C-alpha cells in the first residue's frame, strides 16, 4: 500500500542517492499497472452484476405480464363462450361460484347455475357447525374463471384460480371437505380478492378492521402480487386486514362498520401510506368496503335480516380523515342489538347471498329485497353482492 510516509521516504532516497530514482520509478509503474488491471476487473464485475440484476428484473416483469395476460384471456374467452351459448339457446355451464371461507384457510366452493340465479328459493345448508375455532365464515361470489389473491394477516399472499378449489355439493356443506389454502404458523386468512382484471384497475385499496387505509397504484400492486406480499395494512398489533378493493381513481370508496357508521371519500384522495381514515369505537370494526361508480342505490343488510336501501346521493363525502362517519341507522336501533353484516352499491339487476349462524345459505335478487325490505331470515352473519359490474 502506498502511503504518504512511503512517498516521503522515496523522495528522501532520491535526494540522497539520485542513482536509485530509476528503480523507484519502475516499482511505482508496476504498482500502478497492477492497480489499473484490478480496477478494470472490478469494473467488469460491477457491469456484469448490474446487467444480471437488470435481466432478472426484466424476466420478472415479463413473467408478471404473461401471468396477467393469461388470466385476462381466460376472462375474455369465457365471455365469448357465454354469448355463443346464449345465442344458440344452449345450456350454459356454471360461470359463477359462491365461496365460503374462514381464517383457517378453509374454502368451500359452490357452483351456481342459471336456475340458482333466477330462482327466488335457492338455498344451501351446512351439515355441521359453521364456526370453527372461533372463526366466523365469510362469503365471496365471483366468476368461476377468476384468479384469486388469498391475503393473510402477516401480509403474505397466495394466488390461485377459482377452478383449483374443488366444487362442493349443495345439499350438505362440510368443512371437512374444504380446500385449504394453508396459513403459515399463526397466520390467519383475512380476505380473498379476485384479481383477473387488476391491469384494468387504477388502484387497489387495502383496509383494516380498525379503519386504516392505504392505496396502491396499479403497477405497485402488480409487483406486490408478483412478490406475493401486500403488507399487513395496519399499524396496530391487534388489527388485521379487512378487505382489498380494486377501483378507479374517481370512484367513491366506502367503508361500513358493524355498528352502522360509514366513511366515504374519492379513492384518489386516500393516502399512499397506512393512515387511520375512520374513527370507530373500541367495540366496533369495519365489516365491508365497496366502491361506487355507476350504481344508483345503496343496500345495507343487518344481522336480523333487514334490507335497508338508500339513493346514492345519501352518501356524504368526508373532507378529512379520522372522522366519526355517517350513521346508517339510529342509536336506538344499535342499542337494541342491530348491526351491519353487509353493504354494497347496487341496482335492481344485482343479486346477493346471505349466510346465517345455523349454516343456511340463501340467494336473493336485489329487486325483491327492495320490495320486501327483508331477507326473511334472522341471525345473518354475512351478506355479499354479485352485480352487473362483476359480470363484465
PyMOL commands that set and color helices and strands:
alter all, ss='L'
color gray80, all
select helices_A, chain A and resi 4-16+18-87+114-118+162-164+175-177+198-200+218-227+267-269+312-314+331-335+366-372+388-391
alter helices_A, ss='H'
color red, helices_A
select strands_A, chain A and resi 96-101+106-112+123-125+138-143+147-152+157-161+179-180+189-194+203-208+212-217+241-247+252-257+261-266+275-276+286-292+297-302+307-311+326-327+340-346+351-356+360-365+380-386
alter strands_A, ss='S'
color yellow, strands_A
deselect
rebuild
show_as cartoon
